[in-house]
Amino acid sequence: MTHRRLAGLALVLLGIFAVAAWTHRRHVAGELLRTEPDEILKSPALLREAMRIGRPQYQRHCESCHGAALEGDAARGVPNLAGNVWLYGNDPVDVERTILYGIRSGHPKSRNITDMPALVRTGQIAPDDARDAVEYLQSLAGRPYDKPAALRGRSIYFGKGNCYDCHANDAKGVTDYGTPALSGPTWIYGGDRESLYQSIVNGRHGMCPGLGQCPDAGADPRTGSLPRCHLGAAARQRSPTLNTGALLGRARRVL
């Protein structure tokens, strides 16, 4: 009889602990939904909850393109998310918007201000002009380059190529447009001469779907929204995997 009572008491205590844990998790999840993105990074409890939700979401929806280590894929123009380079800025709110609505995804809130035109194919510049522009970019990246060609390329960059208008005078890119830096060391499609040349000749039109557009990204049945888990990702580089997972966690609670 004593053993049965002890077993029963143990079951009751386990039930109490389970309910307490469930209640606490619900409370934290509610706070995650109500808290502004940048504030989540300041709360260890919220960040842990965002990571708990976000890591599997990254694995499910993002890893196939961006890689298990967030390394990206230059062959396909998939950005590296583990570094300190962000096309649209590393503010958590900006990153959350990209995750939620995508880039050129067709969603009315997606990032779609500009893309890279095919300067040679459209006749704006000649193939030799593109080669010279590549040498200019090599000089900006601190790589070996052909000086006369680089000087001609600089004229292309600030002249008929009109490259500075999107990529800025210093070729560091413009986060408002989502235009990448052209001075290295990080390159979306690769920084070798041929990859840069192909970008200038044929243009680039990368696309990233929004999380809400993923067919298996179901809505939260209680809130009617997708969780907000992406939020830790962009703002703190001390642990890129943790941060990107956290951003995914919050984002799935926002849509």
URFEN-V422057 format. One record per residue. N is the residue number from 1. SS is DSSP state (hx for helix, st for strand, lp for the rest). Layout:
n=N ss=SS
n=N ss=SS
//
This chain:
n=1 ss=lp
n=2 ss=hx
n=3 ss=hx
n=4 ss=hx
n=5 ss=hx
n=6 ss=hx
n=7 ss=hx
n=8 ss=hx
n=9 ss=hx
n=10 ss=hx
n=11 ss=hx
n=12 ss=hx
n=13 ss=hx
n=14 ss=hx
n=15 ss=hx
n=16 ss=hx
n=17 ss=hx
n=18 ss=hx
n=19 ss=hx
n=20 ss=hx
n=21 ss=hx
n=22 ss=hx
n=23 ss=hx
n=24 ss=hx
n=25 ss=hx
n=26 ss=hx
n=27 ss=hx
n=28 ss=hx
n=29 ss=hx
n=30 ss=hx
n=31 ss=hx
n=32 ss=hx
n=33 ss=hx
n=34 ss=hx
n=35 ss=lp
n=36 ss=lp
n=37 ss=hx
n=38 ss=hx
n=39 ss=hx
n=40 ss=hx
n=41 ss=lp
n=42 ss=lp
n=43 ss=lp
n=44 ss=hx
n=45 ss=hx
n=46 ss=hx
n=47 ss=hx
n=48 ss=hx
n=49 ss=hx
n=50 ss=hx
n=51 ss=hx
n=52 ss=hx
n=53 ss=hx
n=54 ss=hx
n=55 ss=hx
n=56 ss=hx
n=57 ss=hx
n=58 ss=hx
n=59 ss=hx
n=60 ss=hx
n=61 ss=hx
n=62 ss=lp
n=63 ss=hx
n=64 ss=hx
n=65 ss=hx
n=66 ss=hx
n=67 ss=lp
n=68 ss=lp
n=69 ss=lp
n=70 ss=lp
n=71 ss=lp
n=72 ss=lp
n=73 ss=st
n=74 ss=lp
n=75 ss=lp
n=76 ss=lp
n=77 ss=lp
n=78 ss=st
n=79 ss=lp
n=80 ss=lp
n=81 ss=lp
n=82 ss=lp
n=83 ss=lp
n=84 ss=lp
n=85 ss=lp
n=86 ss=lp
n=87 ss=lp
n=88 ss=lp
n=89 ss=lp
n=90 ss=lp
n=91 ss=lp
n=92 ss=hx
n=93 ss=hx
n=94 ss=hx
n=95 ss=hx
n=96 ss=hx
n=97 ss=hx
n=98 ss=hx
n=99 ss=hx
n=100 ss=hx
n=101 ss=hx
n=102 ss=st
n=103 ss=st
n=104 ss=lp
n=105 ss=lp
n=106 ss=lp
n=107 ss=lp
n=108 ss=lp
n=109 ss=lp
n=110 ss=lp
n=111 ss=st
n=112 ss=lp
n=113 ss=lp
n=114 ss=lp
n=115 ss=lp
n=116 ss=st
n=117 ss=lp
n=118 ss=lp
n=119 ss=lp
n=120 ss=lp
n=121 ss=lp
n=122 ss=lp
n=123 ss=lp
n=124 ss=lp
n=125 ss=lp
n=126 ss=lp
n=127 ss=hx
n=128 ss=hx
n=129 ss=hx
n=130 ss=hx
n=131 ss=hx
n=132 ss=hx
n=133 ss=hx
n=134 ss=hx
n=135 ss=hx
n=136 ss=hx
n=137 ss=hx
n=138 ss=hx
n=139 ss=hx
n=140 ss=hx
n=141 ss=lp
n=142 ss=lp
n=143 ss=lp
n=144 ss=lp
n=145 ss=lp
n=146 ss=lp
n=147 ss=hx
n=148 ss=hx
n=149 ss=hx
n=150 ss=hx
n=151 ss=hx
n=152 ss=hx
n=153 ss=hx
n=154 ss=hx
n=155 ss=hx
n=156 ss=hx
n=157 ss=hx
n=158 ss=hx
n=159 ss=lp
n=160 ss=lp
n=161 ss=lp
n=162 ss=lp
n=163 ss=lp
n=164 ss=hx
n=165 ss=hx
n=166 ss=hx
n=167 ss=hx
n=168 ss=lp
n=169 ss=lp
n=170 ss=lp
n=171 ss=lp
n=172 ss=lp
n=173 ss=lp
n=174 ss=st
n=175 ss=lp
n=176 ss=lp
n=177 ss=lp
n=178 ss=lp
n=179 ss=st
n=180 ss=lp
n=181 ss=lp
n=182 ss=lp
n=183 ss=lp
n=184 ss=lp
n=185 ss=lp
n=186 ss=lp
n=187 ss=lp
n=188 ss=lp
n=189 ss=lp
n=190 ss=lp
n=191 ss=lp
n=192 ss=lp
n=193 ss=hx
n=194 ss=hx
n=195 ss=hx
n=196 ss=hx
n=197 ss=hx
n=198 ss=hx
n=199 ss=hx
n=200 ss=hx
n=201 ss=hx
n=202 ss=hx
n=203 ss=lp
n=204 ss=st
n=205 ss=lp
n=206 ss=lp
n=207 ss=lp
n=208 ss=st
n=209 ss=st
n=210 ss=lp
n=211 ss=hx
n=212 ss=hx
n=213 ss=hx
n=214 ss=lp
n=215 ss=lp
n=216 ss=lp
n=217 ss=lp
n=218 ss=lp
n=219 ss=lp
n=220 ss=lp
n=221 ss=lp
n=222 ss=lp
n=223 ss=lp
n=224 ss=lp
n=225 ss=lp
n=226 ss=lp
n=227 ss=st
n=228 ss=st
n=229 ss=st
n=230 ss=st
n=231 ss=lp
n=232 ss=lp
n=233 ss=lp
n=234 ss=lp
n=235 ss=lp
n=236 ss=lp
n=237 ss=hx
n=238 ss=hx
n=239 ss=hx
n=240 ss=hx
n=241 ss=hx
n=242 ss=hx
n=243 ss=hx
n=244 ss=hx
n=245 ss=hx
n=246 ss=hx
n=247 ss=hx
n=248 ss=hx
n=249 ss=hx
n=250 ss=hx
n=251 ss=hx
n=252 ss=st
n=253 ss=st
n=254 ss=lp
n=255 ss=lp
//
